[in-house]
Amino acid sequence: MGDDRHEKIQKRAYELWERDGGGDPERHWYQAAAEIDREAALPLTADDALPQTREIASSDVLTVEELAVRTGISGDEAQELLDRLGSDRAATEQAARNLKGKRRS
């Protein structure tokens, strides 16, 4: 990765230097390094930004407990939501937060 990163920075720094009509090559190098590192930290697609496990089994006891702890609802409420909403993690967690919010009201 080190050689690949160095080559990418070198190429980007040169492109920046050309775009600016010359100037301080060190400034272009640092700017290129920052851009390359920032791009490397970004997800490649929207799916890459989602949690690794998008689907959860309603019978998974640890998942039920995790949902309950993460959202502040009871284990029984978490199990009910998982049974009702299936394996869509985002929808289940949103429903759990909504349920907790309604209980406070």
PyMOL commands that set and color helices and strands:
alter all, ss='L'
color gray80, all
select helices_A, chain A and resi 2-19+25-41+46-49+61-71+75-85+89-104
alter helices_A, ss='H'
color red, helices_A
deselect
rebuild
show_as cartoon
